[in-house]
Amino acid sequence: MKQLFVILSVFLLLSCASGSGFKNGSIVEVSEKCICAYSESSYSEMSKLCNRHDEVGLEQMEAKGQISILSYGTLGTVVKMSFGKTKIRLDNGSEVWIANEFLHTHN
């Protein structure tokens, strides 16, 4: 679980960036191992827990299936953009919210 906490700490440092520069329908790639949330409200809760360094709360969210970790190189299609985060559809059909800093345009 310490791995999740380290990833979340990095997430905290990067989550306040502005627009992503992506367009709906763009194919994006995860640029490094990172955390994602399965709903926008879960993303907000995850951010709050990260700010408080609440590892137990994050573990509970993970156990409930509200957050998970994406691997480097995971591909997705941009569904929606918001300040500091982007919603992508993964190959398995699930949609997740992820901090913009962990995404780049797939070549």
C-alpha positions in Angstrom: 0.0 0.0 0.0 3.0 2.3 0.4 3.3 2.2 -3.4 -0.2 3.7 -3.6 0.7 6.4 -1.1 3.9 7.3 -3.0 1.9 7.5 -6.3 -0.7 9.6 -4.6 1.9 12.0 -3.2 3.2 12.6 -6.7 -0.4 13.1 -7.8 -0.8 15.8 -5.2 2.2 17.7 -6.5 0.9 17.6 -10.1 -2.8 17.9 -9.8 -3.2 21.6 -9.9 -2.1 22.2 -13.5 -4.3 23.9 -16.0 -5.8 22.7 -19.3 -4.8 19.4 -20.8 -4.6 20.5 -24.5 -6.3 17.2 -25.4 -9.5 17.0 -27.6 -12.4 14.7 -27.2 -11.6 11.5 -29.1 -7.9 11.9 -28.9 -5.9 8.8 -28.0 -3.7 9.4 -25.0 -1.2 7.3 -23.2 -0.4 7.1 -19.5 3.2 8.5 -19.1 4.0 6.9 -15.8 2.3 4.7 -13.2 -0.4 6.7 -11.6 -3.7 6.6 -9.7 -7.1 7.1 -11.3 -10.7 7.4 -10.1 -13.8 5.8 -11.5 -16.0 8.9 -11.0 -15.5 12.6 -10.7 -16.8 12.6 -7.2 -14.3 9.8 -6.3 -11.6 11.9 -7.9 -12.5 14.8 -5.6 -12.6 12.6 -2.6 -9.2 11.0 -3.6 -7.7 14.5 -3.9 -8.9 15.4 -0.4 -7.5 12.2 1.1 -4.2 12.9 -0.6 -4.1 16.4 0.8 -4.6 15.0 4.3 -2.1 12.1 3.7 -5.0 9.8 4.7 -3.6 6.4 3.6 -6.3 4.5 5.4 -9.0 6.4 3.5 -7.3 5.8 0.2 -7.0 2.1 1.0 -10.7 2.0 1.7 -11.5 3.7 -1.6 -9.3 1.2 -3.4 -11.0 -1.7 -1.6 -14.4 -0.3 -2.7 -13.2 -0.1 -6.3 -13.4 3.7 -6.5 -9.8 4.2 -7.3 -7.0 2.1 -8.9 -3.6 2.3 -10.4 -2.9 2.6 -14.1 0.3 1.3 -15.6 2.7 3.2 -17.8 1.7 2.9 -21.4 -2.0 2.3 -20.8 -4.0 3.8 -23.7 -7.3 5.6 -23.5 -9.6 7.8 -25.5 -10.4 11.3 -24.2 -14.1 11.6 -23.2 -14.1 14.8 -21.2 -11.6 17.4 -20.0 -11.8 19.5 -16.9 -9.4 21.7 -14.9 -6.4 19.6 -14.0 -8.0 16.3 -15.0 -9.2 14.3 -17.9 -11.8 11.5 -18.3 -10.6 8.7 -20.5 -12.2 5.5 -21.8 -9.9 2.5 -21.5 -9.8 -0.4 -23.9 -11.9 -2.5 -21.5 -14.7 0.1 -21.7 -14.3 1.6 -18.3 -14.0 5.3 -17.9 -11.6 6.9 -15.4 -10.5 10.4 -14.3 -6.8 11.0 -14.3 -4.6 14.0 -13.6 -3.5 15.6 -16.9 0.2 15.4 -16.0 0.1 11.6 -16.3 -1.2 11.7 -19.9 0.4 12.5 -23.2 -0.8 12.3 -26.8 -0.2 8.8 -28.2 1.9 8.8 -31.3 
